[in-house]
Amino acid sequence: MTTRGFVHGLALSLAALLSACGGSTNGVDASSTRLAVATEPQTTPVEPYTPEVTKAGAQDPQAYTLGRNSPAPSAELVLGSASADVAKVSTSSERSLNDVPQIGVGRQVTELRSASDFSQRLSWTPTDSGGQITAIRFVATGAAGARLLLDVTAIPAQAQLRFYGQGATTATQVSGAAIQDAISANAIETPGSTASRTYAAPYVEGEEINLEIELPAGVPTRNLQINVPRISHLFQSPTAAKLVLKINNSGSCEIDVGCNADWASTSNSTARMLFSDVSTGSSYLCTGTLLNDRANSQTPYFLSANHCIATQAVASTLQTFWFYRASACGSGVLSGLNKTVSGGATLLYTSISNDTTLLKLNSSPPAGVTYAGWSPSLPAVSTAVGSVHNPSGDLQKISVGQVAGYSACTRAAGSTSISCGSSSAASSTHITVGWTSGVTEGGSSGSGLFQTSNKYLVGVLTGGASYCSNPKGTDVYGRFDLAYQAGIYQWLDNASAASRSPVYRFYNRISDSHFYTITQSERDALLAANPAGLSYDGIRFYAYSTSLASVEPVYRFYNASRNTYFYTISQTERDLLIQLNPSYSYQGVGWYANSASNGVNTALYRFYNASAGAHFYTADTVERDLVIQLLPRFRYEDTGYYVWNAP
């Protein structure tokens, strides 16, 4: 939260609501039993896993059926042709690290320079449920598709935003809470940056994109402060055929994955990626792989390349395309099974040295996917391997060959050029692969390299020299075993219960205090009830919801007379409060964190508001400094304890 959270926060009687939601405790396990957590990488592989029932995601965007209550757009903003901008995009076929197909260019919406400009173009009408609804249309002339880039200053958690194209009967619906979570996750990585408050909306086919906004009863329109200063103009639609770098436009030597039944499960693990640079509006394509963990937990861990996604701001824009393959071997027609998933992802790990990025999708992949198996070992030279990928953004293809050797590759931070040389296995960063069937192209970047015999993933595509005109050219794949040993094991080797979870924050303007919870059901109950004045601040930091050997409990208290909450990691402070201050009701463990720094965690700063008798906590140094500078009623008490900036 920035200081606007104090300005736009609304009143809430949390005590009565939490009691109605099932008691005064938050449901975090406060028992003495501690899970065994892997602290070192293991040496055994993990098998692929295809679940019979797919878990629902925490904030999956919904398909919304447009009906008679959907208003006509109150304004239409038309952008002219982008042909000149599109022409500037490089069409070079040279293979290199930066060979990531660009399929969208940024377009400025000059009429919208501020949230005030945007709000003045909206005309609100009442809904049957007592709320308000409005719509606005954007036209990107000549676009094959577009996605709006929203600048979000404030958005009610209960708001519903819907995005749809011309003549559509359904829209993709995203809640204000989901948008809050996305931009707050960005802000954790880059506090205070403009990009951190930009939300990339789901893409819409065609040159027209409509935005419908609905606010529930009791939420005034002034609580919505957003703008759309930029659009990503897609000049190559992610689903349309016969456009440059699209369906049937990869090299003639590429082979449909459906032509080789042995790779069917790997095909179900592979997704095409669409993501955007919100600072420019440019959009790109890569390939990624859904990974299994040792617990078969169905946590949607998603592996790709660092040169595709390396920041949380870009990860938040991710959309994935599943079963994006031909309906039959050689048909050239997109399978009717294809599914698109929006909602972005959380960045867990990224490395330049092995060009690897691990994400956790915010929305569940569709039913029928396979969570790919993997090996923590380096494959030997001559090992038979294969890769399923989307060359040039085309339908899934399969390339098969063998490990030809190893390479040591280097790239400077911020650079798009890579230098590779032949290397011994011991000093290598990449696996060198030669193909006997198929090749890779731009858009294949980030795809997995699998051992043919067992379908264990062992590498992630960086780039190379293979083409249909040069089928003997070799490609280099970042070593998965190095990425695994460097940190990925922390997620893949541990049960999902042992993973860090987001801690959510609410603001109560009446008591001038904040409420924090790690329990999603408690958060959702507050959002669903929508009591008068609830202000949701989104994700503020990460902690553990389960007792582990390496963490300590954070205790939660409630003061009914002041309607405030207090959190402490100190057992001494807890015991004194229980003994000496009966106005505080002990509610058990809120979550688990660290009382000291370990070089990985981050400080959680503590303030005391004497006028409210309430404490405030933030891990955001920019927010900390703003509170110190602008809000003298908050007395700075230094570090309370240590939490994390990522799951």
Secondary structure, DSSP 8 states (H G I E B T S, - for coil): --THHHHH-B---HHHHHHHTT-SS-----SS--B----S--SS-B--B--SS----TT--EEEE--TTS---S-EEEE---HHHHHHS------STT---EEEEEEE-TT-SSHHHHHTT---EE-TTS-EEEEEEEEETT-SEEEEEEEEEE--TT-EEEEE-TT-SEEEEEEHHHHHHHHHHHHHHSTT-SGGGEEE---EESSEEEEEEEE-TT--GGG-EEEEEEEEEESS-SS-BSSTTSBT-S-TT--BGGG-GGGHHHHHHEEEEEEEETTTTEEEEEEEEEE--TT-----EEEE-TTT--SHHHHTT-EEEES-SBSSTT--SB-TT-EEE-S-EEEEEEETTTTEEEEEESS---TT--BBEE-SS---TT-EEEEEE-GGG-S-EEEEEEEEEEEEEE--TT----EEEEE-TTT-SEEEEEEEE----TT-TT-EEEETTT-EEEEEEEEES--SS-TT--EEEEEHHHHIIIIIHHHHTS-GGGSEEEEEEEEETTTTEEEEE--HHHHHHHHHH--TT-EEEEEEEEEESS-BTT-EEEEEEEETTTTEEEEE--HHHHHHHHHH-TTEEEEEEEEEEBSS--SSSEEEEEEEETTTTEEEEE--HHHHHHHHHH-TTEEEEEEEEEEBS--
